[in-house]
Amino acid sequence: MRQSVRVVALPAEMTECRRAIAAEAPDILVYPELGMDPVAYFLAHSRLAPVQAAWWGHPDSSGVANIDYFVTIGAELAGAEVRVGGRRSRSMA
C-alpha cells in the first residue's frame, strides 16, 4: 500500500493545478474545503483520481458528479444516506 508522504503546493492557474495533481497520480483525492475555494470547486469537476471525496468544507452535497464520497466526522449517524454528486451514497462515519 502506498502512503502519502508529500505535500504539493498547487499553483494559482487551473491548468497547472491539474497537471501538478496528475503528476502525483493519486489513488484517492480528498477535497477538504469543497465549496469554500473556487479553484478546489472547479478542480473537483475533473476526474483527477480514481476515487474522489469531499470533506466538511460545506456539510452539504456539492452537486459535483465526480465526487464519489462525502466523508463525515461522526456528526451524522453512521450509515446515513447522503447525496453525493447527485447520487445517493452511504456515509463513511
N, C-alpha and C positions, 0 to 999 in steps of 0.2 A: 504494500500500500504506500502510495506517495503521500508525503506530508508537505504542507505549505511551510516554507521557511523564509520566504521573501515577501517584502512589501514593495510594491511598484508604484511610484508617484506617476499619476497619469497627466499627460499634457492637457491644455485647455481646449485644443481643437479636436472635434469629434472623430474625424477620420484617423488621426494619430492615436486617439484613445483606443479605437477598435483594433488598430494594428498592434499596439502595446499589449492588449489583453490577448489577442490571437497568438502573439509570440510566446506567451506563457502557457498556452494550450491547457487551460484549467479543466478539470473534470466537473467541478461544481463552481458556479459563480453566484455569490450572495450579494444582493443589493440591500445594505442595512438602512439606507436613507431614501429608498424609492419614493418619489413624490415630493421630496424636500429640496432636491437639487436637479435643475433642468438637464445637466449632462448625464447624470445617472438615469434619469427617467427616459431620455431618448436612447441611451445605450441599451436599456432593457428591451427595447423593441427589436434589437438584433439578437440572433441566436449565437452567442459568443462562447457558450459551453453546452455540453450535452444536457446538463441539469442546471436550471436557474431558479433561484429562490429569492423571495423578498422577506425582509425582517420588519421590525416595527417602526419604520420611518413614519408612516401614517398607518395606524392599525385598521386598515380597510383594504379591500381589493384594489389593486392598481388598474385593473381592466386591461392589462398588457397580456396579450395571448402567449408570449414567450416566457412568462413566469410560470414555472411548474408547481412551486410550493410556496406557502406562506408559513414561515417559521414563527411559532409563538414562544412565549416565555412562561407558559403555565397560567397566564391570567384567564385563558379560556379553558373550558373543560376539555380534557384530553379526548381526542377522537371527534371533536365537534366538526361539523361540516362548515367549510368556508368557501367563498367563491374566489378562485384564482384564475386570472386571465380569462374570465367569462365562463369557466368550468367549475364544477363543484370539486373540492379537494378535501382530504382529511387533515385536520390539524396535527402537527408533529410535536405537540406539547409534551 
